Amino acid sequence: MTVPLISSEVFMALDKNKDGFISRSELKLAHRNLTRAELDAVIGQADADGDGKLTFEEIKQIAESTRSASTKQ
């Protein structure tokens, strides 16, 4: 059984304005220690459609790829 890395409840808690996306500012609120460059890197890597916002599916994809990379090491 695979445990999800992020649940829809966690996503909704991060989505402060409840628009269905995690914006740069919402991501920064959740991860205050990230620099602007690190935020840009996270969004650039996860934002499949290039709209500058992260959907639940995009975040799930990046979490899964991170999990896969860490288990291969």
N, C-alpha and C positions, 0 to 999 in steps of 0.2 A: 504494500500500500504506500503510495506517495503522498506525503504531507504537502499541501500547498504552501508556497513561500509567502504568498500574500492572499488574503481573503478579501471578498467584496466588502466586508465590514471595515477592514483596515483602509481600503481604498476610499470608501465613503467618508471615513473620519478625516482623511487627508484632504479630500475635496471640500474645502471650507464653503465655497459658494454654491455647491451642489449642482454644477453644470455638467457633470459627467467626465470631467478632465482634471488632471493635476497640472496646474500651471507652474511656471518657474517660481513664483512667489510662494505658492503652497508647498512646493518641494523644499524651498529654503526654510520655511517655518518648521518643517519636519526634520530637517537636517541642517541646523544652524551652523554647524562646524564646516560645511562645505564652502569652498571659495567660489567666486563667480566662474572661474575656469573649470572647476570640478562640476558645477551645475551645468555648464554648457556641454561638458563631455558626457554627463549622464543623459541629458536631454537629446544630444546629438546621436548617441548610441541607441537610445530606446525609441525615439520619435520616428516610427516607420513612415508615416505619411508627411512628415516635414512641416506640420502646422504649428510647432512650438509648444504643444500641449501633449500630455501623456494620457492615453486611455487605459482602462483596466487591462485590456488585451496586450497593449504595448508593454505595460509594466510586468505582466505575467511572462511575456516572451523574454525580457531582459533578465528576470529572476531565474527562469529556466536555463538560459544560456550561462548564467553565472554559476548555477548549481552544477551544470554539466562540466564546465571548465574546472571547478574546484574538485570534483570527484575524479577527474583524469589525472590530477597531480599526485 
